[in-house]
Amino acid sequence: MEGSFILQLIYIVAFTILALLAMGNLIRNLITLGIESQRTYPYARPNHPRVSHPELLDSRGQVIDEPLLVMRSLTLEDARNQLDALYKDSPSSGDETEV
C-alpha cells in the first residue's frame, strides 16, 4: 500500500518537473520569437531603407511592391463547381461512369 503511494508521488513530482521545463521552454521560445519578429534586415546597399523580412526583397535587393498572396472568399457552391470542373477535365474522368 505504501509502495504504490510513493510510486504515485514520484510520478507526480516527475510530471510536475517535466511540465515546468516545458513551460519554461515555451516562454523562452515566445520571447525569442518576439525579438526576432522585431528585427530588421538591411538591403544589399547601405543607402536603402530596412525591411522586416528578407522574403520581401527580389533577387536584386529591391522591395517587392506586389501582393505575395491574394485570397478571395468563395461560396461553397463555387468551390464545388470548380472542383467538379477540375475533375471533369482530368484525363481519368472519362474512364469512370457518373453515379
TACORSUL-V401411 format. One record per residue. N is the residue number from 0. PHI is phi as a letter, one per 20 degrees, with the letter a starting at -180 (none if undefined). Layout:
BEGIN
n=[N N]
phi=[PHI PHI]
END
This chain:
BEGIN
n=[0 1 2 3 4 5 6 7 8 9 10 11 12 13 14 15 16 17 18 19 20 21 22 23 24 25 26 27 28 29 30 31 32 33 34 35 36 37 38 39 40 41 42 43 44 45 46 47 48 49 50 51 52 53 54 55 56 57 58 59 60 61 62 63 64 65 66 67 68 69 70 71 72 73 74 75 76 77 78 79 80 81 82 83 84 85 86 87 88 89 90 91 92 93 94 95 96 97 98]
phi=[none f f f f f f f f f f f f f f f f f f f f f f f f f f f f f f f f f f f f e f d d f f f d f f e f e d e b f f e d e f e n e f e e e f e b d c c e d e f f f f f f f f f f f f f e f f e f f f d e f e]
END
